[in-house]
């Protein structure tokens, strides 16, 4: 019985400490900035801006990969042609 009371008390203290830390974070400049960043991210996600940016960046990365693959294919072809 004592062990259970000690555990419950410890968990209540832990919960209070976590709530206090979260309140401190929320009131801090860092917390406000984090909250604003999350809200901005949500707004951009809902507006489709993130999807558009991700698609643009993915296309750019694929274009670069394609360009490098074409260069590699040309080198292989040149190496094969020089063997014959």
C-alpha positions as CSV (number, residue, x, y, z in Angstrom):
1,X,0.0,0.0,0.0
2,X,2.8,2.4,0.9
3,X,4.6,1.6,-2.4
4,X,1.4,2.5,-4.4
5,X,1.0,5.8,-2.5
6,X,4.7,6.6,-3.1
7,X,4.3,5.8,-6.8
8,X,1.1,7.9,-7.1
9,X,2.8,10.8,-5.3
10,X,5.8,10.6,-7.5
11,X,3.7,10.5,-10.7
12,X,1.7,13.5,-9.5
13,X,4.9,15.4,-8.8
14,X,6.3,14.4,-12.2
15,X,3.0,15.6,-13.9
16,X,3.2,18.9,-12.0
17,X,6.8,19.4,-13.0
18,X,6.0,18.6,-16.7
19,X,3.1,21.0,-16.6
20,X,5.2,23.7,-15.1
21,X,8.0,23.2,-17.6
22,X,5.5,23.4,-20.5
23,X,3.9,26.5,-19.0
24,X,7.4,28.1,-18.8
25,X,8.2,27.1,-22.4
26,X,4.9,28.5,-23.6
27,X,5.5,31.8,-21.9
28,X,9.1,32.1,-23.1
29,X,10.2,33.8,-26.3
30,X,11.5,30.5,-27.6
31,X,8.1,28.9,-26.9
32,X,6.3,31.7,-28.7
33,X,8.6,31.4,-31.7
34,X,8.1,27.6,-31.8
35,X,4.3,28.0,-31.6
36,X,4.4,30.6,-34.5
37,X,6.6,28.3,-36.6
38,X,4.3,25.4,-36.1
39,X,1.3,27.5,-37.0
40,X,3.1,28.8,-40.1
41,X,4.0,25.2,-41.1
42,X,0.3,24.2,-40.6
43,X,-0.9,27.1,-42.7
44,X,1.6,26.3,-45.5
45,X,0.7,22.6,-45.4
46,X,-3.0,23.5,-45.7
47,X,-2.4,26.0,-48.5
48,X,-0.5,23.4,-50.6
49,X,2.7,25.5,-50.5
50,X,4.7,22.7,-48.9
51,X,3.5,20.2,-51.4
52,X,4.4,22.5,-54.3
53,X,7.8,23.3,-52.8
54,X,8.5,19.6,-52.2
55,X,7.5,18.7,-55.7
56,X,9.7,21.5,-57.1
57,X,12.7,20.4,-55.0
58,X,12.1,16.7,-55.9
59,X,12.0,17.6,-59.6
60,X,15.2,19.5,-59.3
61,X,16.9,16.6,-57.6
62,X,15.7,14.2,-60.2
63,X,16.8,16.5,-63.0
64,X,20.3,16.6,-61.5
65,X,20.4,12.8,-61.1
66,X,19.3,12.4,-64.7
67,X,22.0,14.8,-65.9
68,X,24.7,12.9,-64.0
69,X,23.3,9.6,-65.3
70,X,23.5,10.9,-68.9
71,X,27.1,12.0,-68.3
72,X,28.0,8.5,-66.9
73,X,26.3,6.8,-69.9
74,X,28.2,9.0,-72.3
75,X,31.5,8.1,-70.6
76,X,30.7,4.4,-70.7
77,X,29.7,4.7,-74.4
78,X,33.0,6.5,-75.1
79,X,34.9,3.9,-73.3
80,X,33.2,1.1,-75.2
81,X,33.8,2.9,-78.5
82,X,37.5,3.3,-77.8
83,X,37.8,-0.5,-77.2
84,X,36.6,-1.2,-80.7
